[in-house]
């Protein structure tokens, strides 16, 4: 069994509300598998680029649900570590009237805090093109050290390290800036959103981000699309490219659109696509994901992505 990418990080349960508005006004929720890295892994599988997925799952009922979802999506359990004395992290989503969302996390004593990638051998890292990590496992120990160990071994194996910081200040138990700066110095390709750059933890300008370590930076800008700023050591030539995104008139839920974009970027890296094609494809994957409710459940296949591109 071969894979071209390895995704590492948390899997959790999203509770999606039955109505827009503040969390206090919601009476019913739908359970959905989630977690940014889990979404990226499933997104790649639906784009016919199934990756390895390294994660830690509890053995409670929610953990069993996550394991069954990953299996159904064709994700191997080779690097899925089960943690019997932990809980599954929960995230309650609230929606504004524009379908944008906020998260409230319940994460005490959860399996994701004990993420451990030591079971991924160096031979596997040498065989994959891209290793994808997120920011949530960096928020606490021992997951933080485990994430850095994986990244350092990936770089030694000449795998591209793709990082999505997914900055959520409420999850950090230490000052995030030193950790994120260290992670940027070990990153080859960074994907960040406007929200990620809105605080003090990360540099705000693309040139400053490149100076911090990455060779290429993808910046998502909501309805305005996205841009790619690349340095001379990037997978592409030095330059800057923009894509205005795709208009979606029937937006249902933007939860997970950023993860869908990341899956599109990683698929483009694996395919060694040109920068314009990577941007266009990733934007279309993100746009297609907003037409359904939830994050993982809304991730599109290539046919849905093709329709978005043809309709625009």
N, C-alpha and C positions, 0 to 999 in steps of 0.2 A: 504494500500500500504506500503510495507516494502522495505528498502534499506539497503545494508551492508556497503556502503561507502558514504561519502559526499565530493564533490569536490568544492572548493571555489576559486574565482578569476575572471580574466578578460576574456571577449570574444571580439574579434576584427576582422577586415577584413585584410587578407593578399592579396597583389597584386603580383601575380607570373609572372615573365617576360617570354616573348616568346623566349628568347635566353640567352645563357651564356654571361658573360662579365659585365663590369661596368654599373651601373644604367644609366649613361648619354647616353649610346649607345642603350638602350632599347626603342623601340617604342610602343610596345603593352604589355598589362598585362591581366591576367585573375583574376577575383575576386574570393576569396575563404574565407570561414569562418575559423577563427583561434583564436589564444590566447592559451597559454600553458594549463591553467586549462580547458578551453573548449575542447581542443584536448584530454586531459586525460579523461574527462567525456564521450565524444563520444567513445574514445577508449575502455573504460570499457563497454559501452553499446554494442559495436560490439563483445566484448568478453563474452557477456551474463552475465555481472555483472553490470547492469545499476545502476548508483548512483543517489543520489540527486545532484543538481548543484545549487550553490548559486552564483549569479552574478548580475551585473547592466547593463542594456541595454538601449541605447538611443531609442527614438521613431522616429528617422530619417529613411530614406530608408534603410540604411545599418543595423540599429538596427532591423528593421522589417525582413530583410533577415536573420539575425542571429537567431531571434526568430523562424522563419519558419524552419530553418535547425535543431535547437535543437528539435523542435516538431517532425520533420520527423525522427530523430534518436531515438525517444522514451524518451527524457529527459523531465521530469516534469517541469512545469513552477512555481511550488509552491514557490520556493525561488528565482525566477527571478524577480528582481525589475526593473521597467521601470522608466527612468529618462527623462521627457519630454523636459527639457531645456538644454540638453547636446548633444554632437556629439558622433559618433562612432570613436574609435581610429583606425588608419590605419597604416599598416606596409608594406612598399615596399621591396621586396626581390630581391637581386642580387645574381647570381650564378657564381662561378668560374668554370674553366674547369673540375675540379674533382667533380662537382655537390655539393660542399659545398656552404654555403650561408651566406650572411650578411643581416642585416635589417636596414631600415631607417624608423623611427617612426614619425607619426604626431598625437600628443596627447594633444593638448591644448583644454581645456574645454570639455573633453570627459567623458563618463559615467563611465569608469573603475576607474577614479580618485575618484569617489564618492561611491565606493564599501561599502556596509553596510550589515552585517550579523545578525543584531539585530532581524530580522524576523525569524531566525532559533531558535525554542524553545529548551530548555534544554532536553525535552523529546526525541526529534529527535536525539540529540547528544548522549543520553544514549542508543539509539537503534542501532547506527551504530558502526561498528568495527574500521573503519579508517576514519580520516578526512584529506584531502589532500589540501595543500595550496602552492602557488608559491611565487616568489619574487617580481613580478611587483606591486602588491598592497601594498607592503611595501615601495615603492619609494616615495610616497607622502601622505600627510594628506588630508582628514580624513580617507582614505582607510587604512593607516598604523595602526591607532588605532583600526579600525574595525576588521582588521585581527588578531591583538593580542587579542582582546576581544574574538573572536571566538576560537582561539587556547587555551586560558586559560579556557574557558568553556568546550571545548572538553576534555582537560586533567582532569578537575574536574569530567567529566562524564566517565572517564576511557576509552576513545577512543584513539587509536594510532594516533599520529600526524605524518603525512608524509610530508616532505618539499622538494621541488625542488627549489633552489635559483634562477636559471635562471638569473644569474647576467648579467645585461646590464647597464654598468656604465653611458651611455648617458641618461638614464631615471631617475637617482637619483637626487633629489633636495637637499639632505643633504649627509654628509659623510656616506656611506653605512655600514662601519664596525661596529659601535655600534648597529645598528638595526639588522644586520645579526647575530651578537654575541648573542643578546637577543633572536632572533628567534631560534638559535641553542640550547640554553639552554632549550627551550620548545619543542624540536623536539625528537621524538622517532626513526623515520626512515628517514634518509637523502639520497636523490639521487642527486648526483652532477656529472658534466662533467669535463673533463680536462680544458675546457675554464673557468668554474666557479672558479677553483682553480688557475688560472693563474695570478690573481692580488693580491692585498694586503687585500681584504675584508674578505677572508676566510682562515683558516689554510690550508696549502698545503699537509700535511701528514695525512693519515687515523687515526693514533693514536692521533694526535692533534685534529682532528675532533671529535673523540669519547670523548676526554677530555672536549671538549666544550659543550657537552650535549647529542648528539644522542646516542642511544643504538646500532644502526646498521647503516652502511654507505655503500651505493651502489655507486661505481665509474665507470662511463662509459668511455671507452677508444677507441672509434671509431672502426676502423677495428680490433683492438686487443681484442674486446669484453668488458667484464666488470668483476669487482670483488666485493665481499661482505666482509666487515670486521665487525664482530659483537662482542659486549661486553657481559658480563655475564647476563645483564638484557634485552637482545634482545629477540625477539620472538623465536630465535633459541639458541643453545648453543654457548658459546664463541668460536670464531674461524675465519678463513679466507678461502674463496672459490673463485675460478676463473673459468671463462668460456671464451673460445677463440672466441666466436661469430660464426656467420654463413656467409660463403662466398656467396655473391650475385654478379653474373657476369653482370646482367642487371640493374645496379643502374641508376635510372632516377633522383631522387631528395632526398636529405637527410633532407629536411625541415620537422620538426616534429618527426624525429626518436627518439630524446630524450624523447618527450612526449609519444610516443608509448611505449618506454621502461618503463616509469613511470607507464603507465596503466598496463603493464604486471606485474610489481612489486606489485601494489595494488591488482590486481586479485590474485596473489600468496598469499598475506597477508590474504585476505578474505578467500581463500581456505585452509589456514594454511598448505601450501605446505612446503616441505623440502627446505633448502637453495639451494641445487644443482638444484632442479626443478625450483625454482623461478628464478634463474639466467639464466638457459637455456631457459625457457619460455619467459622471458622479452627480452633476446637477439633475440629470434626468432620473437617476435612481432616487434621489432625495424627493424630487417632485412627485414621483409615482407613489412614494410611501405616505404622502399626506392625504391620499384619497380614501384611506380606511382607518378605523379606530385602532389605537394601540401602537406599540413600537415594533416588536418582533412580528406580530400578526400582520402588520401592514407592509412588511418588506416585500418588494416586488421581484418577479422573475424577469428574465431578459425580454420576454414578449411584452410585458407591461411597460418596461423601459422604452422599448422600440415604439410603442404607441404614443407615449408622451413626446418623444422626439419628432414623430411624424405629424402630430397634431399641432405642433408649435411653429 
